[in-house]
Amino acid sequence: MGIATVYFIPFKIEPLCWLAIFIICAIVIAKRASGMFFLHGFCVSLLNAVWITSAHLILFDTYIANHAEEAITMAKMGGSVSPKLMMLITGPIIGIISGLVLGLFAFIASKIIKKDPIK
C-alpha cells in the first residue's frame, strides 16, 4: 500500500483498500496466531505505519504531485510545519489508530474463524 498509494490509489478509494487489507490480515491472524490476537493486529499496523510513512517520505514529491487535496489539507493544518514533518508526526498516530482497528478486527475474527490445523 505504501507504494500503491504514492502512484496508483487515489485518496478517495484508499479507505476501501484498507478495509479489504484489514479483513484479510484479521483472517490470517485469527488462523495463524496462537493467541493475543488484538496485540498481533496492533503490531502489524504499527509496522505497516513505519513502512507507509517511510514510502511516503522517500517518494514525497511524487506523492504530493498525485495527492493535491492532501497537500492542501496539510498546508492548512500544518501552518508553519513542513509537510514532511507533518507526515512524520501523523504517520505514527494513524498507525496507532489503524492498529486499534486491526486489533479489534483480529480479535473478532478469532472468535468466528477456525484455526488452521498444525502442518
Beta strands, then each sheet from edge to edge (+ up, - down):
end
